């Protein structure tokens, strides 16, 4: 359980954090005194506002909010107008506290944004998913302060797991099902809560909507970049929550929190990217700037790593935790990630160049083969550490080490780490695929079902299907030449887990 309390800071003028310099938490009266009453918007006005301010999801992907609303409107039109609104406040990333800060200190701002959207869409309910008990208590108190009128609002406690924050997992958790991602991509705008078209977005997204609806598009755009207007929330160093206009230098944000760039800065959390000192000095808080350096703000986590800790040791700690956070529904995740974490441990213990090669092999083996984005994100985290700290990896692999202790500066839940993980079972090495003519069909793997039996590899030649080093298919989608279709059909029928299918 994460119990860290966020420390608040802001670059003037504050919007989301307005009023919190005087009180710890804005109750209903305090909230209305600071922010005023909410207007009412039609669905088309809601879409127009979101487009005018370029409002995007603040949970990681940055998807345009207006497109989400439009998709729900379209889907609800086919369902007699029925729909729902879900606020994703399940902040399972231990380096993130910004949503927690909003829900603890100014919960009515979040509820305002969600209710505004619900009333515009004619939604039947607003459901808010959270992990922490103190956040649940804050929201329950806020709901009670608002009274029973309007769209029903509920707060729902979901498991405190990293993967439980994925959209499908949030819907499952609220519904009482296991809070794990769906094996197949299902758009919540088509089928979400109770099977209804659902507008699902992050806590900060709805808070930004509430601010923009009160201010109007032009005043909202008066701060920040013309191309990315407004403010954003960041969690800096795992404990400071800062509101800043877009376009502010990254170094200034660190300075205001009393931090230095150190060896590097991890931007975007544990599925993010390390920025080197040169990039740090040039980067600003914006999507465009981060994209220039191959990074993205994601859920707004900014983590500098100081000079006095071992970056490889820090990477190994987080990799072990990420491996333990698997939903356990696909082999590349629940076998591949522990094997990857163990390979990093072998590098740390002086396993030689072969240990580094093994890390790279496991990174390749898990990519684009998971039932959700967790394997890809974890592989990306390890890859960016390899790129950012090559000398440290080499020094440890060759036995000398970097001479620094691992201080545990990257936040993890109460530092409760699993023990070092055992190596993954051995499996046949992947064979190189030979190019084929462009096919008309593909053989697809459903990672939520695949159990790694490997029978498909006995039927299909290596130019179609190979097994990775973990014993699972090396790819999620394989081209099927026409002349091999019959064998692909046999492989589909023979799969005991029903994990294969053929699609055009």
N, C-alpha and C positions, 0 to 999 in steps of 0.2 A: 504494500500500500504506500502510495506517495503522500507524504504529509507536509511537504514543504509549503510554506506560506509565501506567496509572491510579494516582492518589494516593488513598489510602484515608482515610476519616474516618467517624465514626459518632456518633449520639446514643445514649447508654446506655439500655438494655442491648443490646449487639450480639448478634445471632443468626447471621445469614448470614456475618458477618465475624469471628465469635468466634475468638480464638486468633491472629489476624493482627497483634496488637500485639507479639507476641513472636517470630514467625517470618515469613519472606517467603511461604512456601508450606507448607501442611499436607500432608505425605505420609500414607500410609495409617495409620501408627502415631500420628502427631500428630493426625490426623483422629479416630480412634477415642478417643484420650485426651480430646479436647475435646468430642466429640459423643456418644460411646458407640455401642453397636451398634444396628442397625436392627431394628424389629419386622417381622413379616410380617402382611399384611392381605389379606382376601378382597376381591373386587371390590365387593361391597355395602358393606363397611367403608370402602373407599377412597372411594366416592361419599359416604357419610355424613360422613366426616372433611372432605372438600372442601366439602360443604354447610355444615357446622357453623362452619367458619372463613371461609366465603365466599371461597374461593380462586379467583382469576381469573387469566387469562393476563396475563403481564407484558411481552408483546412489543409491545403497542400497542392492540389491540382490546378487551382486558379481558373476554373471553368467559368465562363460568363454567366452571371446570375440571370440576366434577361432571357437567355436561351433556355435555362432550366424552367423558368416561369412559363414561357411560351410552349414548351414541350408538355408541361402539366395541363395547361389550358386545352391543348389539342387532344391529349389523351382523355381528359375529363369530359370533353365534348362527346366522346363515344361511350361514356359511362354515366349518362344522365347528370353530368355535372359533379359527380361525387369525387372527392379528393381529400388529401390530408397534408399536413405540414409537419416535418420532423426537424428538430434542432439537434445537430450532432455536437454535443458537449462532452463526448467521451474521450477525453484527452489522455490517451494511453502512452504517449511519447514522454518519457521521463525528463527530457530536456525542455519540455514546453509547459508553460504555466499561464499563457495569455488568456485562454478561454476560462480557466479556473479563476483568474483575477476578475474577469467580467462577471461571472456567475456568483462569485462571493461578494463583490463590492457594489456592482450596479446591475443586479439581475433584471430589473424592470426594463432596462434598455433592450436587452435581448428579447424579453417577452413581447415588448412593444413591436419590434420588427417582425417577429413570428406571427403575432396576431394581425398586424397590418397586412401581411401577405395572405394569411388565412381568410380574412374578411374580403380581400380583393378577389380571391379565387372561389369564395363560397365553400371553403373547406369545412369538414365535419369536426376536426379536432386538431390541436397542436400537441405534439408529444416531444419532450425534451429528454435526451439520453445523457446520463452522467455516470462517472465512476465513483467519485469521492463522496463519503457520507456528509462532510461539511458543506459541499456544494449542493447536495440533495436537500439538506436542511435549509440553506439559504433560499433555494428556489421554492420549496414548500411554503416558507414564510411569505415570500413575495406573491405567490399565487393566492394565499389566504388574504393578504392585504388588498388584493384587487377585487375580491368578492366574486360571486357566482355569475355575473352577467357576461355576455359575449360568448365567443368561441371557447369551448372547454379546453383547458390547458392542464397537462399532467407532466409530472417528472418521473422518470423511470431509471432505476439503478441497474446498470449493466456491468458485466465482469470487468475487472481492472486488468485488461490484457492489451498488448500492443495492437494485435490484429482486430480486436473488438471495435476499433474506431473506423474500420472500413465501412463504406456505406451499406452494403448488404448485411454485414455483421451487425450494424446498428439496428437495422430493421428487424433482423432475427432476434436480437436481444430484447427489444421492446415487446416483441410478440411472444416472448417466453420460450423461443427456440434457442438452441446453442448459438452463442454470439460469435459465429465464425463466418468468413466470407462465403458467398455462394460459389459453387464450382464453375458455373457458367455466368457470363456477363448478363445481368438482368437490369434494365434501366428502371430506377425507382420512379421515374416519371410515367412509366407504363404500369408497373406493378410494385407497390411498396407496402406501406402499413395497411394491414387487413386486405391486401390485394388491390388497394386503390392506387390511382395515380398520386404520387407523393412528391412534394417539393422538399427535398432534403438538402440542407446546407449547414455550414459550420456556425458556431456560436458568434464569432466576430462578424460574419457576413450579415446576420440579422441585426446586430447592434449597429453596424455601419448603415444599414437600410433605415433604421429608426432615426438616426442622426440626419441622413440625407432627406428623408421625408419631411422632417420639421424645417430644415434649412432651405430646401429647394436646390436644384441642380447647380445654379450659378454660384451661390455662396459656398456650396460644398466644394466646388472646383477652385475656390480662391486660394487654397493652400495645396502644396504638392506640385508635382510635375503636370504640365498641360496634357501630356499623353497618359499619365497615371495619376489622376487627381486624388486629393484627400490624404488621410493619414493611414497608418498601419500599426498594428501591435507587434512587438518583438519580445521574445524571451531571451535575455542576454545572460550568458554564463550560468544558465540553469536556475537563476533565482531572481533576476530583475525583469520586471515587465515594463516595457517602455512604449509610449505612444509617440510616434514621430511622423512628420510629413514625409511623403516620398521624395527622393532626391537628395536626402541628407547623406553626407559621407559616412561610410561604415566606421572609419576610425573615430569620428566624432561621437557616434553612438557608444562605442567602447569606452571612450574617454569619460563621457557623462556617467558611466557606471563604474568608473574607477578601475578599468581594466585596460590591458595592453594587448596587442595582437599576438604576442608570444611567438611560438614556432609556426603557427598557422591558425586559421579560424574555420571551423566547420559551420557551414551555412545550410539551413534546411533540415537540421536534425539528423537522426541516425540513418535516414535514407537520403542524406544530402551529400555535399561535396566540400572537401577541404580547399581553402584558398591560401595560396602562398603569400608571403609578405608583400611582393610586388603588386599582386592583384588586390590585396587588402587596401593598400594605400590609394588605389585608383577606383575601387568599387563604391557605388552608392546604393542606397536602399531603393531599388526599383527592379522590376522584372527585366527591363531592357539591359541594365547594367549587369545584373547577375547572369543573364543569358550570354553576354559577351565572354564571360569566364567559364562557361559551361555549367553554371550553377543556377539555382532558383531559391527564392525565399521559402517556398513550401509552407509549412505551418509556422514560420517565423522564428525558428530557433537559431541563435547565433552563439557559437561556443568556441571561444579562444582556448588554445591549449598552451599553458605557460612553459617557460624554458626549463623548469626544474623537474618535469615529469617525463617518463618514457612514452613516446607516442605509440610504439608497438605494443607496450603493455596496456595502454588505454584502449587501443584497437581490439586487442584480444579480449578484454573485459566486456566490451560492448558486443563483440561478435558472439561470445558465449551467451550473453543475455538474449540477443536477437534469436539465436538458435533455439533457446528454451521457450521463446514466445510463439513458436510455430503453432498453427491450428491443428496440425497433425492429420491433415486430410489429403496430402499429396507427397509422394516419395521425394521429389526434389527438395522439398522443404524439410520434412521431419527426418530425412536421412542425410540429404545433401548439406544442410546448414550446420548440423553438428559436426559433420566431417570437415567442413570448411573451418569452423572454429577450432577444431583439434589441429588442423594443419597449421593455423596461425600459431597455436601453442607450441608446435614442433619448431617453428622458426624461432620463437622466443627462447626456446631451450637449446638452441645451437644445432638445429637439424641439417645445416648445410644448404647448398643451392637446391638440392632436390626437394627440400621442404618448401622453399619459395615456389618452385615449379609446381608442387602439389597444390599450393594455395591458388595459383592461377588456373590450374586444371579444374579444381572444384568450383571456382567462380564461373568458368565457362559451362560447367555441367549443370548448374542450377538456373542459368539465365533463360528467360522466356519459356519456362517449362512448369511454372507454378499455377495452382488454382487461383491465386491472387497475386498481388504485386510484391508480397513480402520477400520471396526469394530474390527477385530482381533488385529490390531496394537494398537488401543486405549485401548482395554481390557488388552493387554499386558502391556501398560504403567501404567495403574492403578494397575495391579497386582504387578508389580515390586515396585511401591511406597508402597503398603501394606507390602511387604516383607522387604523393606529397612527401613521403618519408623513405625514399629508396635506400639512403645510406644507413638508416637505423635498422631496416629490415635486413640488409646485407650484414651489418655488424653483428647483429644477434644470430643470424643464421650461421655465420662463420665462427661463432663462439666467443668473440670479444665483448659483445654487448655495447650499449651506448653509455654506460656508466651512471645512468640516472634511475632512481626508483620509480615505481608506478604508484602515483599518489591517489589515483581514483578521482580525478577532477571532472571527468565526464559523468554527469549524474545518472544514477540508476536507482530503482526503487529500494530505498533503505539499504543500498549496497548489498541486497540479498541476491548474490550470484549463485548459479548452480556450480557444482564442482566441475573440474576439467572434464570434458566429454570424451568418451572412448571413440576410437576410430570407427568410421563407418565400415560395414562389411565390404570385402573386396568384390569386384565385379569385372567383367571383361572390359578391356580398354576400348574406347571409341574408335571405330574405323572411319577412314576418310571417305566421304561421299563423292561419287563421280557424277558429273553433270549429265542431265537428261534433257530430252526435248520438252518444251513447255507442255504440261499435261492439262487436262480439263477438270480433274478432280484432285482432292487432297484427302489424306488420311489424318484425322484429328484425334488428339489424346485429351480426354477429360481427366485432368489431374486430381480432381476430387474423388475419382473412382479407381484410378490406376494403382495397383498394388505391387507392381514390379515383378510379375510372374515371368516375363521375358519370352513367353510362348510366341508372340508375334514375330520376334527376331528369328525364330526357327523356320518361319514360313516365308518371310519377305527377304529379298536379297539386300545387301548393305547399301546399294545405291538408292534404296527407298527408306529403310529403317535400320538404325544402329542403336545399340545400347550405350548409355553413358557409363562413366566409371562407377556410378551408384547402382547400375543394373536396371535403370529405367530408360525408356526411349529418350534418345538424345535431343529430340525436337518435339514440339507440340503440334506441328503441322508439317506433313511430308507430302511431296508431290507423288502422284500415282500415275505413271505412264499407262497408256491404254492397254498395252500388251501384258501388264502386270495386275490389271484390275481384279481378275479372278482370284489371284493370290491375296490381294488386299481384302477382298470379301471374306476369304477363308480366315484371315487373321482377325477380322472383326467378329466373326462367329465363334472363333476359338477362344477369344479373350474371356476368362472366367469372371472378370470384374465388370464386364460390359463397358469398358473404358474407351473403346475405339469406335469411330464412326467415319463414314465417307461422305463428304460434301463437295458440291461443285464450287 
